[in-house]
Amino acid sequence: MRSFISKYQIIIFFAVTLLIGWFPWYTGRGSLIIAAPSVAALLIAFLAEGWEGVKDILRRLGRWRANWRWYLFVLFSPVVLYFLAVGVHVLIGGTAPEFPLLRENQLMILMAFIFFLLPWQSSAFLEEIGFRGYALEQLQNKYGPLLGTLNLGTFFGAWLLPEFLQPDSVQFAMGGMRFYPWFILTEIGWSLLMTWAYNRTGKSSLIAGYLFHTAFNTWSLVLLTNAIPGEPTPRFDTTLFIVVSVLVALAGVGVAVVTKGKLGWNEPSF
């Protein structure tokens, strides 16, 4: 039994994530259990490798020592890409967001970042234990960094399907199913950048997963929408988010090309 799970653990991980995560959706009781990737990862790692597999996941989550430049990269590269996207959007005839938090309540930006960091409600934390903390390493070992990341990035975006069908969700506000393929493209782009950061920070899912994911979630709220925490979610500009998808994907492709598809794999961390 253990040998079977060990051999097919990444397929089983994807299946269990959907089985648990989509339970509210396919039973008509809601959309997602966002902690499903983490629950699935810890379960499959234990069944395949025992407690050592679980410890490996926790070690990656606890790796915080890295060059300060990587902290700057994961925290602020989304700012660069999002401002660039807004510029392109305006050039093609779109309207820039009003940036209500940036102009009027900068403290709220910090509060939003802290809110997105809180483990018990953070989609970044609850997803990344599974995605960058477990699945990425398995996929890189099996398929190599590039193909492994493309597989993970596709799943990373696609598994949120139920959220695109919920009228009160952020994903629905982005454009619903019309934006869903673009969202998957976005997550593939982010995943390429995350794998690069993961490999160059000593396989830190804390930096390349949890913090990076929190950063691009927080800055998307601040720079791409007119949303204000605590108030009803306004309709987002789908075209702007499509521009973001293209630019994030191009950034990921750029890193893949420059690193010749290795994305920092087996290179010294710094």
Disulfide bonds with the S-S distance in Angstrom:
none
